[in-house]
Amino acid sequence: MVAPLFPTVAGVLDRAIAGRVFPGAVVEIGRRDGVVATLARGSQTYAAGAAVTAATIYDLASLTKVLATTALMADELASGRMRLNDRVRHWIGSWTGEDRQPVTLQDLLEHCSGLPAHRPYWERRQGRASFEMAICEEPLDYLPRAQSIYSDPGFMLLGFAIEHAAAAPLDRLFDAWREREIGAAAELRFRPPVEWRDRIAPTEDTTEGDERRGEVHDENCAALDGVAGHAGLFGTAASVGACARWWLASPAWATFARKSATPGSSRALGWDTMLPTSSCGTRLSPRAIGHTGFTGTSLWIDPDRDLYVVFLSNRVHPARTGEGIQETRRALHDAVIADLPV
């Protein structure tokens, strides 16, 4: 059987590259039983250089939240060591103050803990203990579970809690999970090895004008030596696709894809859910879940269509000020549905 060509998807990518939304991108489209198609377009940079291929590696940014931290939480819940209703204080001793005592691990996963969206801790803090204390001292922006605000500090704290529970660093825990669940050959790592460097698409140039390649783009994660609960993973579209297939087949799906009861929230456990305004466009099923990454990445999984779509780009190269990524994401996912064989 001849693989589908996905011409509408290719057109979306080519127009985005021509419009300088990103210099290149890789899309993998698949189902539970395997890959349907892979499209690689453009180059790693706008200058003459390496073409993007299926083997190109990207800084996955906040896809780390679902590919690593949420998957590790699923592992912890399955083992019985951690529970969704565990109070954060049970695992983070410095989480003190009466207003935050009701906060649970589930609240961190659903982004409804009261913690703010973002803080530049890297400007004054260095290292895990210092970051953990800074987050624990952070005044809550709202009463826990009163609303949902997507929070990087919340997922940093969740990563620290997993490390405390397992008595091991997050990257080591993830490496063990990856090898066991999706295979040691999967190219998905924190702190990518030097031999990957030429295949890594660069992100934002440094303030000195040098190319940042293989160094994590997120400043808070960089101050944590490249390993954090909210960012830090690098990988190929194929490795992200392997994670998508794991989620489609996982007994954890029913729990982690369930929409939050928090008022006004579109969140599930770690994941976001389908809305008409979502980055996945308008044509995925209501039960679809997904996530995006600031660097220009996304993963959406639709169980009703038995479909996943990996989209990796470096839209922050050479600077984070570019426009058009949200419109491109939406058009791309609508194009996938348009091109799928009947």
C-alpha positions in Angstrom: 0.0 0.0 0.0 1.4 3.4 -1.0 1.7 5.8 2.0 -0.5 8.9 1.9 1.4 12.0 0.7 -0.4 14.7 2.9 -0.1 17.5 0.3 -2.2 19.9 2.3 0.0 19.5 5.3 3.1 20.0 3.2 1.6 23.2 1.8 1.0 24.5 5.3 4.6 23.9 6.3 6.0 25.4 3.1 3.9 28.6 3.5 5.1 28.9 7.1 8.7 28.5 6.1 8.3 31.1 3.3 6.7 33.4 5.8 9.6 33.0 8.2 7.4 31.5 11.0 10.2 28.9 11.3 13.1 27.8 9.1 12.1 24.1 9.1 9.9 21.5 10.7 9.1 17.8 11.1 5.6 16.3 11.3 4.9 12.7 12.2 1.3 11.4 11.8 0.5 8.1 13.3 -1.9 5.7 14.9 -1.7 3.3 17.8 -0.1 0.6 15.6 2.5 2.8 14.0 3.6 5.7 11.8 1.4 6.8 8.9 3.6 9.5 7.5 6.6 11.7 8.3 7.1 15.1 6.6 10.4 17.1 6.9 10.6 20.5 5.3 13.0 23.4 5.3 16.4 23.8 7.0 17.7 24.0 10.5 18.4 27.8 10.1 17.5 30.5 7.6 21.2 30.6 6.5 22.4 28.0 4.0 22.9 24.9 6.0 21.7 21.5 7.0 18.3 20.5 5.7 15.7 19.2 8.2 15.2 15.5 8.0 13.3 13.0 10.1 16.4 12.6 12.2 16.6 16.3 13.2 16.4 16.9 16.9 14.5 19.7 18.6 14.4 21.4 21.9 10.9 20.2 23.0 10.4 22.9 25.7 7.1 22.4 27.6 6.4 19.0 25.9 8.6 17.9 28.7 5.7 18.4 31.0 3.7 15.6 29.4 6.5 13.4 27.9 8.5 13.2 31.1 6.9 14.6 34.2 3.3 13.5 33.5 4.5 10.1 32.3 6.6 9.7 35.5 3.6 10.6 37.6 1.6 7.9 35.9 4.4 5.5 36.8 4.4 6.7 40.4 0.6 6.3 40.7 0.8 2.8 39.2 3.4 1.8 41.8 1.4 3.3 44.7 4.2 5.4 46.0 2.5 8.7 45.1 -1.2 9.4 45.0 -3.1 12.2 43.3 -4.6 13.4 46.6 -1.2 13.6 48.3 -0.7 17.0 49.8 2.3 18.8 48.3 3.7 19.2 51.8 4.0 15.4 52.1 6.7 15.5 49.5 8.0 19.1 49.7 8.9 19.9 53.3 9.3 23.6 52.7 5.8 24.0 51.3 4.6 25.8 54.4 1.9 28.5 55.0 -1.7 27.9 55.8 -3.1 29.1 52.5 -1.2 26.4 50.5 -1.7 23.4 52.7 -4.8 22.1 50.7 -2.7 21.9 47.5 -2.3 18.4 46.1 -0.3 16.8 43.4 -3.4 16.7 41.3 -3.6 20.5 41.6 -0.1 20.8 40.3 -0.9 18.5 37.4 -4.1 20.5 36.6 -2.5 23.9 36.9 -4.9 25.0 39.6 -2.6 25.2 42.6 -2.6 29.0 42.9 1.0 29.3 41.7 1.7 32.0 39.0 2.3 31.3 35.4 6.0 32.2 35.3 8.8 33.7 37.4 12.4 34.4 36.2 14.0 32.6 39.1 17.1 32.2 37.0 17.9 35.9 37.5 18.6 35.4 41.3 18.6 31.6 42.0 20.8 28.7 41.0 20.3 25.0 41.7 17.4 22.8 42.8 17.3 23.6 46.5 17.2 27.3 45.8 14.5 27.0 43.1 12.4 24.7 45.4 12.6 27.3 48.2 11.8 30.1 45.9 8.6 28.4 44.6 7.6 27.5 48.1 8.0 31.1 49.2 6.0 32.3 46.2 2.7 34.0 47.2 -0.3 32.3 45.7 -2.0 34.3 42.9 -5.5 32.8 43.7 -7.2 30.3 46.0 -6.3 26.7 45.0 -8.8 25.1 42.7 -10.7 28.4 42.2 -9.4 28.7 38.7 -6.6 27.4 36.4 -3.5 29.3 35.4 -0.9 27.4 33.4 2.1 27.3 35.6 5.8 26.5 35.0 6.6 26.8 38.7 3.9 24.3 39.5 5.5 21.7 37.2 9.0 22.5 38.5 7.7 21.7 41.9 6.1 18.5 40.7 9.4 17.4 39.3 11.1 18.1 42.7 8.3 16.1 44.4 8.9 13.1 42.1 12.7 13.3 42.8 12.0 13.3 46.5 9.7 10.4 46.3 11.9 8.3 44.1 15.2 9.4 45.7 16.7 9.9 42.2 17.3 12.8 39.7 14.5 13.4 37.2 16.7 12.7 34.2 17.8 9.3 35.5 14.2 8.4 36.3 13.1 9.4 32.8 15.9 7.5 31.1 14.9 4.4 33.0 11.2 4.9 32.0 12.1 5.5 28.4 14.2 2.4 28.1 11.5 0.3 29.8 8.5 1.7 28.0 9.5 2.9 24.6 12.9 1.5 24.0 16.5 2.4 24.7 17.0 3.5 21.1 14.5 6.3 21.3 16.3 9.6 20.9 14.7 11.5 23.8 17.0 13.0 26.4 17.6 15.8 28.9 21.1 17.3 28.3 21.6 15.9 24.8 25.0 14.2 24.1 27.6 16.0 22.1 27.3 13.5 19.3 23.8 14.8 18.6 24.9 18.4 18.2 24.9 18.6 14.4 21.4 17.2 14.2 20.0 19.6 16.7 18.1 22.6 15.3 19.3 25.7 17.0 16.9 27.9 19.1 17.3 31.5 19.9 20.7 33.1 19.4 22.5 34.2 22.5 22.8 37.8 23.6 26.3 37.8 22.1 24.9 36.7 18.7 26.2 33.1 19.0 24.0 30.2 17.9 22.4 28.2 20.7 22.4 24.6 19.7 21.9 21.7 22.2 21.6 24.1 25.1 18.1 24.3 26.6 16.3 27.5 25.6 14.3 27.9 28.8 16.3 30.1 31.2 14.9 28.5 34.4 15.7 25.0 33.1 19.2 26.1 32.2 19.8 27.3 35.8 18.7 23.8 36.9 21.5 22.3 34.7 19.1 21.5 31.9 16.8 19.2 33.8 13.4 20.3 35.1 9.8 19.2 35.4 8.6 21.9 33.0 11.3 21.9 30.2 14.6 20.4 29.1 13.9 17.4 26.8 15.4 17.2 23.4 14.2 14.6 20.8 13.1 13.6 17.3 9.6 13.4 16.0 9.9 9.6 16.0 10.7 9.5 19.7 7.8 11.8 20.5 5.6 9.7 18.3 6.6 6.6 20.3 5.5 8.4 23.5 2.1 9.2 21.8 1.6 5.5 21.0 2.4 4.6 24.6 -0.3 7.0 25.8 -2.8 5.6 23.3 -2.2 2.1 24.7 -1.7 3.0 28.3 -4.1 2.1 31.1 -3.3 5.6 32.5 -5.2 7.2 29.6 -8.6 7.1 31.4 -7.2 8.9 34.4 -4.9 11.4 32.8 -7.2 12.5 29.9 -10.1 13.3 32.3 -11.0 17.0 32.2 -10.4 19.0 35.4 -13.5 20.0 37.5 -11.8 23.4 38.2 -14.2 26.2 37.0 -13.3 27.4 33.6 -10.4 25.0 33.1 -9.6 23.1 29.9 -6.9 21.1 31.6 -6.6 17.4 32.3 -3.8 15.8 34.3 -0.8 17.4 32.7 -2.5 17.6 29.3 -4.8 20.2 27.7 -8.1 19.2 26.1 -9.7 20.0 22.8 -11.4 23.4 22.5 -12.5 25.2 19.3 -9.7 27.7 20.0 -7.0 25.0 20.6 -3.7 24.7 18.8 -5.0 21.5 17.3 -7.5 23.4 15.1 -11.2 22.6 14.8 -11.4 19.0 13.5 -10.0 16.7 16.2 -12.5 14.8 18.4 -13.7 16.3 21.7 -11.7 13.7 23.6 -8.4 14.7 22.1 -5.6 15.8 24.4 -2.4 17.7 23.7 0.3 20.1 24.7 2.5 22.7 23.1 6.1 23.9 23.6 7.3 27.5 23.5 10.1 26.7 21.0 7.5 25.7 18.4 6.5 22.1 19.2 3.3 20.3 19.9 1.7 16.9 20.3 -2.0 16.1 20.0 -3.5 12.7 20.5 -7.0 11.8 19.4 -8.3 8.4 20.7 -11.5 8.5 18.8 -9.7 8.9 15.5 -6.8 6.6 16.6 -4.5 9.5 15.6 -1.6 11.5 16.9 0.2 14.4 15.3 3.7 15.4 16.3 4.8 18.9 15.1 8.4 20.0 15.8 9.9 23.3 14.8 12.4 25.9 16.0 10.2 29.0 15.7 12.3 30.8 18.2 15.3 30.9 15.8 17.0 33.3 15.6 14.7 35.2 18.0 11.6 34.5 20.0 9.8 37.5 18.6 8.5 35.8 15.4 4.7 35.5 14.8 2.4 33.0 13.2 3.0 29.8 15.1 -0.5 29.5 16.6 -2.1 30.0 13.2 0.2 27.5 11.6 -0.4 24.9 14.3 -4.2 25.2 13.8 -4.0 25.0 10.0 -1.6 22.1 10.2 -3.9 19.9 12.3 -6.9 20.8 10.1 -4.8 19.8 7.1 -3.9 16.5 8.6 -7.6 15.6 8.9 -8.2 16.9 5.3 -5.4 14.7 4.0 -6.2 11.5 6.0 -7.2 8.6 3.7 -10.9 7.9 4.0 
